[in-house]
Amino acid sequence: MALLRRQEGFSLARAGSLRVGCDPLHRHLLPPLLPLRSSWEPLERWCTLLRGGELDAALISVAGLVSAAEHGHLQLPEASGLEVTALGGRPLVLVHACRQPQIAQQSSQACWQLLLPPAAEQPLLWRQLEQLGLLPLQECAAADSSSWLARLQDKPFLLPAHFSLLAAPQWRQAALWAVPAPELLQESLWLLHRHGESEQERFKALQTQLRDRIRLEAAEKL
């Protein structure tokens, strides 16, 4: 952990004032003081924000079944002027509030549901889970952690996420549990940026920090 903190401090100093876009379930991967836009956006919208100069980079997640042949690829719009750098992949578990099993047992109306990011943000995950038909799917487009935690505490929801989310600020105090998914799920992470900028020192520093953290967290066991 001390090594990770030193890497974060080093990366933040060298990343400078990079403006980065990210969804609320992955913002804990980024240096805490980095200028950040927290929101759910489809890939095309992130591309527009980068081309317009409103952002310098965006951290993108592609989630799906481990066995999916198309998983692990991120297709950019043609002639976008942008490129992506692969950061690594990691397995997902199902996160839920500790008190939900009791709620589900006590109420005949309570039914477990999968709480997912917007379908436009994670189309592969939605498509594959709909095909499996394991549980009803519920969308959450909230851009802040508090709203996601409120949803998890309110109903018997299961959230596909990496286990390390439970240790993120605010999440670690919410009394959450995690269980393995019935079908193996994973995500690949990518840094979206303008073409040719990946060799700049500030981008290299951010990529190094993200790769190191993702590699360490991917090895964590439930």
C-alpha positions as CSV (number, residue, x, y, z in Angstrom):
1,M,0.0,0.0,0.0
2,A,2.9,2.4,0.8
3,L,4.3,1.7,-2.7
4,L,0.9,2.4,-4.2
5,R,0.6,5.7,-2.4
6,R,4.1,6.8,-3.6
7,Q,3.2,5.9,-7.1
8,E,0.0,7.9,-6.9
9,G,1.9,11.0,-5.6
10,F,4.5,10.6,-8.3
11,S,1.9,10.2,-11.0
12,L,-0.2,13.1,-9.9
13,A,2.8,15.4,-9.9
14,R,3.8,14.4,-13.4
15,A,0.3,14.2,-14.8
16,G,-0.1,17.9,-14.2
17,S,-3.5,19.4,-14.8
18,L,-4.9,16.6,-17.1
19,R,-8.7,16.9,-17.2
20,V,-10.0,13.3,-17.1
21,G,-13.5,11.9,-17.5
22,C,-14.6,8.8,-15.6
23,D,-17.7,7.1,-14.3
24,P,-18.4,7.0,-10.5
25,L,-17.5,3.3,-10.2
26,H,-13.9,3.8,-11.4
27,R,-13.0,7.3,-10.2
28,H,-11.1,5.7,-7.2
29,L,-8.5,4.5,-9.7
30,L,-7.5,8.1,-10.5
31,P,-5.3,10.4,-8.4
32,P,-7.7,12.1,-6.0
33,L,-6.7,15.7,-6.8
34,L,-6.8,15.3,-10.6
35,P,-9.4,17.5,-12.3
36,L,-12.2,15.1,-12.9
37,R,-15.6,15.0,-14.7
38,S,-17.6,12.2,-13.1
39,S,-20.5,11.1,-15.4
40,W,-21.9,8.3,-17.4
41,E,-21.4,8.9,-21.1
42,P,-21.5,6.7,-24.2
43,L,-18.2,6.4,-26.0
44,E,-19.3,8.8,-28.7
45,R,-20.0,11.5,-26.1
46,W,-16.6,11.0,-24.5
47,C,-15.0,11.4,-28.0
48,T,-16.9,14.6,-28.6
49,L,-15.7,16.1,-25.3
50,L,-12.1,15.2,-26.1
51,R,-12.2,16.5,-29.6
52,G,-13.8,19.8,-28.3
53,G,-11.0,20.3,-25.8
54,E,-13.2,20.0,-22.7
55,L,-11.3,16.9,-21.6
56,D,-7.8,15.5,-22.1
57,A,-8.6,11.9,-21.5
58,A,-11.3,9.5,-20.4
59,L,-11.1,6.3,-18.4
60,I,-13.3,3.8,-20.2
61,S,-14.5,0.4,-19.0
62,V,-15.8,-2.5,-21.2
63,A,-17.5,-5.2,-19.2
64,G,-18.9,-8.5,-20.2
65,L,-18.6,-12.3,-20.0
66,V,-15.1,-13.8,-19.8
67,S,-15.9,-16.1,-22.7
68,A,-17.1,-13.4,-25.1
69,A,-15.1,-13.4,-28.3
70,E,-15.6,-9.6,-28.8
71,H,-14.7,-8.7,-25.2
72,G,-11.5,-6.7,-24.7
73,H,-11.9,-4.6,-27.9
74,L,-12.9,-1.0,-28.0
75,Q,-14.0,0.3,-31.4
76,L,-13.6,4.0,-32.0
77,P,-15.6,6.0,-34.5
78,E,-13.9,6.4,-37.8
79,A,-11.7,9.5,-38.3
80,S,-12.2,10.4,-34.7
81,G,-8.7,11.8,-34.3
82,L,-8.5,9.8,-31.0
83,E,-6.9,6.6,-29.8
84,V,-7.0,4.3,-26.8
85,T,-4.4,2.8,-24.6
86,A,-5.1,-0.6,-23.1
87,L,-4.6,-0.5,-19.3
88,G,-5.5,-4.1,-18.4
89,G,-8.4,-6.3,-17.3
90,R,-9.8,-7.6,-14.0
91,P,-12.6,-9.9,-12.8
92,L,-15.9,-8.6,-11.5
93,V,-17.9,-9.8,-8.5
94,L,-21.5,-8.9,-7.4
95,V,-21.7,-6.2,-4.7
96,H,-24.7,-5.9,-2.4
97,A,-25.8,-4.4,0.9
98,C,-25.3,-6.7,3.9
99,R,-28.9,-6.5,5.0
100,Q,-30.5,-7.4,1.7
101,P,-30.6,-11.2,2.2
102,Q,-32.9,-10.6,5.2
103,I,-35.1,-8.2,3.3
104,A,-35.4,-10.7,0.4
105,Q,-36.4,-13.5,2.8
106,Q,-39.0,-11.4,4.7
107,S,-40.8,-9.9,1.7
108,S,-42.4,-12.0,-1.1
109,Q,-42.3,-8.9,-3.3
110,A,-38.5,-8.6,-2.9
111,C,-36.7,-9.9,-5.9
112,W,-33.0,-9.7,-6.6
113,Q,-32.1,-7.5,-9.6
114,L,-28.8,-6.6,-11.3
115,L,-28.0,-2.9,-10.9
116,L,-26.2,-1.8,-14.0
117,P,-24.7,1.4,-15.6
118,P,-26.7,2.9,-18.5
119,A,-27.0,0.5,-21.4
120,A,-25.5,3.2,-23.7
121,E,-22.4,3.1,-21.5
122,Q,-22.1,-0.7,-21.2
123,P,-23.9,-2.2,-24.2
124,L,-22.0,-5.5,-24.3
125,L,-22.8,-6.2,-20.6
126,W,-26.5,-5.4,-21.0
127,R,-26.8,-7.5,-24.2
128,Q,-25.1,-10.5,-22.7
129,L,-26.9,-10.4,-19.4
130,E,-30.2,-10.0,-21.2
131,Q,-29.4,-13.1,-23.2
132,L,-28.6,-15.1,-20.1
133,G,-31.8,-14.0,-18.4
134,L,-30.5,-14.7,-14.9
135,L,-32.2,-11.7,-13.1
136,P,-34.1,-8.6,-14.0
137,L,-31.8,-5.7,-15.0
138,Q,-32.2,-2.2,-13.5
139,E,-30.4,0.9,-14.9
140,C,-28.7,3.5,-12.7
141,A,-27.3,6.6,-14.3
142,A,-26.3,8.5,-11.1
143,A,-22.9,10.2,-11.4
144,D,-22.1,10.2,-7.7
145,S,-21.3,7.4,-5.2
146,S,-24.0,8.4,-2.7
147,S,-26.8,7.7,-5.2
148,W,-25.4,4.3,-6.1
149,L,-25.1,3.4,-2.4
150,A,-28.6,4.6,-1.7
151,R,-30.0,2.3,-4.4
152,L,-28.0,-0.7,-3.1
153,Q,-29.3,-0.1,0.5
154,D,-32.9,0.4,-0.6
155,K,-33.6,-2.8,-2.5
156,P,-32.0,-6.2,-3.1
157,F,-29.7,-5.2,-5.9
158,L,-26.5,-6.8,-7.1
159,L,-23.9,-4.6,-8.7
160,P,-21.2,-6.1,-11.0
161,A,-18.0,-4.3,-10.0
162,H,-14.4,-5.1,-9.0
163,F,-13.8,-6.1,-5.4
164,S,-11.6,-3.1,-4.8
165,L,-14.6,-0.8,-5.0
166,L,-15.4,-1.8,-1.5
167,A,-12.2,-0.2,-0.2
168,A,-12.8,3.1,-2.1
169,P,-13.7,6.2,0.0
170,Q,-17.3,6.3,1.0
171,W,-17.9,2.7,-0.2
172,R,-15.9,1.1,2.5
173,Q,-18.1,2.6,5.2
174,A,-21.3,1.3,3.6
175,A,-21.3,-2.2,5.0
176,L,-21.3,-4.0,1.7
177,W,-20.6,-7.6,0.8
178,A,-19.5,-9.2,-2.5
179,V,-20.2,-12.7,-3.9
180,P,-18.9,-14.4,-7.1
181,A,-21.0,-13.9,-10.2
182,P,-22.8,-17.1,-11.4
183,E,-21.3,-16.4,-14.8
184,L,-17.7,-15.2,-15.0
185,L,-17.6,-11.5,-15.6
186,Q,-14.6,-9.3,-16.3
187,E,-13.8,-5.8,-17.5
188,S,-11.1,-4.3,-19.6
189,L,-10.0,-0.7,-19.0
190,W,-8.8,1.8,-21.5
191,L,-7.5,5.4,-21.5
192,L,-9.0,7.4,-24.4
193,H,-7.0,10.4,-25.6
194,R,-6.2,12.5,-28.6
195,H,-4.0,10.9,-31.3
196,G,-0.3,11.2,-30.6
197,E,-0.6,12.5,-27.1
198,S,0.2,9.2,-25.3
199,E,3.9,9.9,-25.6
200,Q,3.7,13.1,-23.5
201,E,5.2,12.8,-20.1
202,R,1.9,13.6,-18.3
203,F,0.0,10.9,-20.1
204,K,2.8,8.4,-19.6
205,A,2.7,9.1,-15.8
206,L,-1.0,8.6,-15.7
207,Q,-0.9,5.4,-17.8
208,T,1.8,3.9,-15.6
209,Q,-0.1,4.6,-12.4
210,L,-3.3,3.2,-13.8
211,R,-1.6,0.0,-15.2
212,D,0.2,-0.6,-11.9
213,R,-3.0,-0.2,-9.8
214,I,-5.1,-2.3,-12.1
215,R,-2.5,-5.1,-12.2
216,L,-2.3,-5.1,-8.3
217,E,-6.1,-5.0,-7.9
218,A,-6.7,-7.7,-10.5
219,A,-4.8,-10.1,-8.3
220,E,-7.0,-9.5,-5.3
221,K,-9.1,-12.5,-4.3
222,L,-12.7,-12.4,-2.9
